[in-house]
Amino acid sequence: MKNGTNDVKLDLEPNSKPYLLKRIISDGFDTVMIFVLFMALSALVFASPLANVYNTHYENYKKIQDSVKEEYGDDAAAITEKLNNDWTYRDEQFAANLHGYVLKLLAGFIAEAAVLLIIPLISRMRGTPGKLMTGLIPFNEKRQTKASRLTVFFRFLFIFIIDSAILYLFTGILTFLLVPVIRLMEMLFNKKNKTICDAVTGVMIIEKLSYNGIDMEEKS
């Protein structure tokens, strides 16, 4: 049917969610892609001039650590006590860890942007590689159409900040194992298999072929 502005408006039924296994495969594929890109980009970043400050602080605290070990030999308790009371050592170690975290965050941002932002923005169906492979798309329940570019952008920001930047600060590389498990637990606790990110951005993941008219461009 048409409204007063001659725009076509579709009356779609409640959406058909995919099998949970498809969601797991889709998210797993995306996670593996991000991890591979992250590892490759991390190696490049830490070998670039961007890592100069990190390398300086790292070398400084390692020199202090080595000198203390040389002084106290095999006395682990004395070494630990000496290093814990050495503020120069602790400051250098903190600075190295902080700069290392920022560099890894940069690599993670680029990797996640490629998989979760750039490809969905280019894709007509707004899907990540995993979703395109399994025939799934993010669907805006309120507007009854596929997710808009703005929605894709906010989904990326939410995932990067909550699932990556904050979690990685505490769990490091284990984040790549924890995130898929956390998302699976979130999906199991609601009938529509939504993650927190899905709920916050008003999106439901559906089968691409669930409804006629789903290929329509989103309305501005």
Helices and strands as residue ranges (DSSP letters): H 20-46, G 49-51, H 52-72, H 76-84, H 87-112, I 113-118, H 119-122, H 129-134, E 136-140, E 145-146, H 149-158, I 159-166, H 167-171, G 172-174, H 175-188, H 196-200, E 203-207
